Each structure stands twice: as structure tokens, then as C-alpha cells.
């Protein structure tokens, strides 16, 4: 497994991140927090599970369903 897999996302992902950034004083820290504390743990967990199982991930796609981020690993 290489670590150069493409990451794609729907426009709804950008919209949901923007909706969750409610405090203007925080600037980009809210975006960083969403990426670091919400998205990256889910993606990392799946990568680790696949590595343990000897399976590859060719692509990661993020979208939104019911106001939550969802992930597809191909």
C-alpha cells in the first residue's frame, strides 16, 4: 500500500464544513479542527484496518449524508 492515494470529495463536504464554522473569530482553526478531529481519524482508522488485513486502498472519497461526513474507500 502506498500513501499516495487520491482523495476526492463532493461540494457538499465544503458546504458542511462552512456550516460548522460558526465563530468568525476562530478563522481557519475551526476548519483545521474539523479535518484533524473528525475526518482524519476515520480515514486513518480505515487505512490501518486495511493494512492489517493486507488490503489496498486505491482511492478515498468523502461525501455528506444526513449532515454527516461519509467515506468510501475503493
C-alpha distances in whole Angstrom, upper triangle without the diagonal:
4,7,9,9,13,15,18,21,25,28,29,26,28,31,30,29,33,34,33,34,38,39,40,40,37,35,32,31,31,28,26,27,26,23,22,24,23,20,18,18,18,14,13,15,13,9,11,12,9,7,11,11,8,8,6,7,9,11,13,17,20,23,26,28,32,31,28,24,22,18,17,13,13
4,6,7,11,13,17,20,24,27,28,25,26,30,29,28,31,33,32,33,36,37,38,38,35,33,30,29,30,27,25,26,25,21,21,23,23,20,17,18,18,15,14,16,14,11,12,15,12,10,14,15,12,11,8,9,9,11,13,17,19,23,26,29,32,31,28,24,22,19,17,14,14
4,6,9,11,15,18,21,24,25,22,23,27,26,25,28,30,29,29,33,34,34,35,31,30,26,26,26,23,21,22,22,18,18,20,20,17,14,16,16,12,11,14,13,10,12,14,13,11,15,16,14,13,10,9,10,10,11,15,17,21,24,27,30,29,25,22,20,17,16,13,14
4,6,9,13,16,20,22,24,21,22,26,26,24,27,29,28,29,33,34,34,34,31,29,25,26,26,23,21,23,22,18,19,21,21,17,15,18,17,14,14,17,15,12,15,17,15,14,18,19,17,15,12,10,9,9,11,14,16,20,23,26,29,28,25,22,20,17,16,14,14
4,6,10,13,17,20,21,19,20,24,23,22,25,28,27,28,31,33,33,34,31,29,25,26,26,22,21,23,21,17,18,21,19,16,14,16,16,12,13,15,13,11,14,16,13,14,17,18,16,13,10,7,6,5,7,10,13,17,20,23,26,25,23,19,17,14,13,10,10
4,6,10,14,16,18,16,17,21,21,20,23,25,25,26,29,31,31,32,29,27,24,24,24,20,20,22,20,16,18,20,19,15,14,17,16,12,14,17,15,13,17,18,16,17,21,21,19,16,13,10,7,5,6,8,11,14,18,21,24,24,21,17,16,13,12,10,10
4,7,11,13,15,12,14,17,17,16,19,21,21,22,26,27,28,29,26,24,21,21,21,17,17,19,16,13,15,17,16,12,12,15,13,10,13,15,14,13,16,18,16,18,21,21,20,18,14,11,9,6,5,6,8,11,15,18,21,20,18,14,13,10,10,10,11
4,7,10,12,10,11,15,15,15,17,20,20,21,25,27,27,29,26,24,21,22,21,17,18,19,17,14,17,19,16,13,14,17,15,12,16,18,16,16,19,20,19,21,24,24,23,20,17,13,12,8,6,5,6,9,12,16,19,18,16,13,12,10,10,11,12
4,7,8,6,8,11,12,12,14,16,17,18,22,24,24,27,24,22,19,20,19,15,17,18,15,13,16,18,15,12,14,17,15,13,16,18,17,17,21,22,21,23,26,26,25,22,20,16,15,11,8,5,5,6,9,13,16,15,13,10,10,9,10,12,14
4,5,6,7,9,10,12,13,15,16,18,21,24,24,27,25,23,20,22,20,16,18,19,16,15,19,20,17,14,17,19,17,16,20,21,20,21,24,24,24,26,29,28,28,25,23,19,18,14,12,8,7,5,8,11,14,13,13,10,10,11,12,14,16
4,5,5,6,9,10,11,13,15,16,19,21,21,24,23,20,18,20,18,15,18,19,16,15,19,20,18,15,18,21,19,19,22,24,23,24,27,28,27,29,32,32,32,29,26,22,21,17,15,12,10,8,9,12,15,13,13,12,13,14,15,18,20
4,5,5,6,9,10,10,12,14,17,20,21,24,22,20,19,20,17,15,17,18,15,15,19,19,16,14,18,20,18,18,22,23,22,23,27,27,27,29,32,31,32,29,27,23,22,18,16,12,9,7,6,9,11,9,10,9,11,13,15,18,20
4,5,5,6,9,10,11,13,16,18,19,22,20,18,16,17,14,12,14,15,11,11,15,15,12,11,14,16,15,15,18,20,19,20,23,24,24,26,29,29,29,27,24,21,20,17,13,10,7,6,6,10,12,9,9,7,9,11,13,16,19
4,6,5,6,9,10,11,14,16,17,19,17,15,13,15,13,10,13,14,11,11,15,16,14,13,15,18,17,17,20,22,22,23,26,27,27,29,31,32,32,29,27,23,23,19,16,13,10,9,10,13,15,12,12,10,13,14,17,19,21
4,5,5,6,9,10,12,15,16,19,18,16,15,17,14,12,15,16,13,14,17,18,15,15,18,20,19,20,23,24,24,26,28,29,29,32,34,34,35,32,30,26,26,22,19,16,12,11,9,12,13,10,11,11,14,16,19,21,24
4,5,5,6,9,11,14,16,19,17,16,15,16,12,11,14,14,10,12,15,15,12,12,16,18,17,18,21,22,22,24,26,27,28,30,32,32,33,30,29,25,25,21,18,15,12,10,8,10,11,7,8,8,12,14,17,20,23
4,5,5,6,10,12,13,16,14,13,11,12,9,7,10,10,7,9,12,13,11,11,14,16,16,17,19,21,21,23,25,26,27,29,31,32,33,30,28,25,25,21,18,16,12,11,10,13,14,10,10,10,13,15,18,21,23
4,5,5,8,11,11,14,13,11,11,12,9,8,12,12,10,12,15,16,14,14,17,20,20,20,23,25,25,26,29,30,31,32,35,36,36,34,32,28,28,24,21,19,15,14,13,16,16,12,13,13,16,18,21,24,27
4,5,7,10,12,15,14,13,13,14,11,10,14,14,11,14,17,16,15,16,19,21,20,21,24,25,26,28,30,31,32,34,36,36,37,35,33,30,30,26,23,20,16,15,13,14,14,10,12,13,16,19,22,25,28
4,6,9,11,14,12,12,12,12,8,8,12,11,8,12,14,13,12,13,16,18,18,20,22,23,24,26,28,29,30,32,34,35,36,34,32,29,29,26,22,20,16,15,13,15,14,10,11,12,16,18,22,24,28
4,6,7,10,8,8,9,9,6,7,10,10,9,12,14,14,13,15,17,19,20,21,23,25,26,27,29,31,32,33,35,37,38,35,34,30,31,27,24,22,18,18,16,18,18,14,14,15,19,21,24,26,30
4,6,9,9,10,11,11,8,10,14,13,12,15,17,17,16,18,21,22,23,24,26,28,29,31,32,34,35,37,38,40,41,39,37,34,34,31,27,25,22,21,19,20,19,15,16,18,21,24,27,30,33
4,6,6,8,10,10,8,11,13,13,13,16,18,17,18,20,22,23,25,26,28,29,31,32,34,35,37,38,40,41,42,41,39,36,36,33,29,28,24,24,22,24,23,19,20,20,24,26,30,32,35
4,5,6,9,10,9,11,14,14,15,17,19,19,20,21,23,25,27,27,29,31,33,33,35,37,38,39,41,43,44,42,40,37,37,33,30,28,25,25,23,26,25,21,22,22,26,28,31,33,36
4,6,9,9,10,12,14,14,16,18,19,19,21,22,24,26,27,28,29,31,33,34,35,38,39,40,42,44,44,43,41,38,38,35,32,30,27,27,26,28,28,24,24,24,28,30,33,35,38
4,6,6,6,9,10,10,12,15,15,16,17,19,20,22,24,25,26,28,30,30,32,34,35,36,38,40,41,39,37,34,35,32,28,27,24,25,24,26,26,22,22,22,25,27,30,32,35
4,6,7,8,10,11,12,14,15,16,18,19,20,22,24,24,25,28,30,30,32,34,35,36,38,40,40,38,36,33,33,30,27,26,23,23,23,26,26,22,22,21,25,26,29,31,33
4,5,5,6,9,10,11,12,14,15,16,16,19,21,21,22,25,26,26,28,31,31,32,34,36,37,35,33,29,30,26,24,23,20,21,21,24,24,21,20,19,22,23,26,27,30
4,5,5,6,9,10,10,12,13,15,15,17,19,20,21,23,25,25,27,29,30,31,33,35,36,34,32,29,30,27,24,23,21,22,21,24,24,21,20,19,22,23,26,27,30
4,5,5,6,9,10,10,11,13,14,16,18,19,20,22,24,25,26,28,29,30,32,34,35,33,32,28,29,26,23,22,18,19,18,21,21,17,16,16,19,21,24,26,29
4,5,5,6,9,10,10,11,12,15,16,17,18,20,22,22,24,26,27,28,30,32,33,31,29,25,26,23,19,18,15,16,16,19,20,16,15,14,17,18,21,23,26
4,6,5,6,8,10,10,10,13,15,15,16,19,20,21,22,24,26,26,28,30,31,29,27,24,25,22,19,19,16,18,18,21,22,19,17,15,18,18,21,22,25
4,5,5,6,8,9,10,12,14,15,16,17,20,20,21,24,25,26,28,30,31,29,28,25,26,23,20,20,17,18,18,20,21,17,15,14,17,18,21,22,26
4,6,5,5,7,9,10,12,13,14,16,18,19,20,22,24,25,27,28,29,27,26,23,24,21,17,16,13,14,14,16,17,14,12,11,14,15,18,20,23
4,6,6,5,6,9,10,10,12,14,16,16,18,20,21,22,24,26,26,25,23,20,21,18,14,14,12,14,14,17,18,15,13,11,13,13,16,17,21
4,6,6,5,7,10,10,11,13,15,16,17,19,20,21,23,25,26,24,23,20,22,19,16,17,15,17,17,20,21,18,15,13,15,15,18,19,22
4,6,7,7,9,11,11,12,15,16,17,19,21,22,23,25,26,25,24,22,23,21,17,18,15,17,17,19,19,17,14,12,15,15,18,19,23
4,6,6,7,9,11,12,13,15,16,18,19,21,22,24,25,24,23,20,21,19,15,15,12,13,13,15,16,13,10,9,11,12,15,16,20
4,6,6,6,9,10,11,13,15,16,17,19,20,22,23,21,19,16,18,15,11,11,9,11,12,14,16,14,10,8,9,9,12,13,17
4,5,5,6,8,10,10,12,14,15,16,18,20,21,19,18,15,17,15,12,13,11,14,15,18,20,18,14,11,12,11,14,13,17
4,6,5,6,9,10,10,12,14,15,16,18,20,19,18,16,18,17,13,15,13,16,17,18,20,18,14,12,13,12,14,14,18
4,6,5,6,9,10,11,12,14,16,17,18,17,16,14,16,14,11,12,11,13,14,15,17,16,12,10,9,8,11,11,15
4,5,5,6,9,10,11,12,14,16,16,15,13,11,13,11,8,10,10,13,15,17,19,18,14,11,10,8,10,9,12
4,5,5,6,9,10,10,12,14,15,14,13,12,14,13,11,13,13,17,18,20,22,21,17,15,14,11,13,11,14
4,5,5,6,9,10,11,12,14,13,14,12,15,15,13,15,15,17,19,20,22,21,17,15,14,12,13,12,15
4,5,5,6,8,10,11,12,10,10,9,12,12,10,12,13,16,18,19,21,21,17,14,12,10,10,8,11
4,6,5,6,9,10,10,9,8,7,11,11,10,13,14,18,20,21,24,24,20,17,15,12,12,9,11
4,5,5,6,9,10,10,10,10,14,15,14,17,18,21,23,24,26,26,22,19,18,15,15,12,15
4,5,5,6,9,8,10,11,14,15,14,17,18,21,22,23,25,25,22,19,17,14,14,12,14
4,5,5,6,5,6,7,11,13,13,16,17,20,23,24,26,26,23,20,17,14,13,10,11
4,5,5,6,7,9,12,14,15,18,20,23,26,27,29,29,26,23,20,17,16,13,14
4,5,8,10,12,16,18,18,21,22,25,27,28,31,31,27,24,22,19,18,15,16
4,5,9,11,15,17,17,20,22,25,27,28,30,31,27,24,22,19,17,14,15
4,7,10,13,16,17,20,23,26,28,29,32,32,29,26,23,20,18,14,14
4,7,10,12,14,17,20,22,25,26,29,29,26,23,20,17,15,11,10
4,6,9,11,15,18,21,24,25,28,28,25,22,19,15,13,9,8
4,6,7,11,14,17,20,22,25,25,22,19,16,12,10,6,6
4,7,10,14,17,20,22,26,26,23,19,17,13,11,7,5
4,7,10,13,17,19,23,22,20,16,14,10,8,6,5
4,7,10,14,16,19,19,16,12,10,7,6,5,7
4,7,10,13,16,16,14,10,8,6,5,7,8
4,7,10,13,12,10,7,6,5,6,9,12
4,7,10,10,8,6,5,6,8,12,14
4,7,6,5,5,6,9,11,14,17
4,5,5,6,7,10,12,16,18
4,6,8,9,13,16,19,22
4,7,9,13,16,19,22
4,6,10,13,16,20
4,7,10,13,17
4,7,10,13
4,7,10
4,6
4
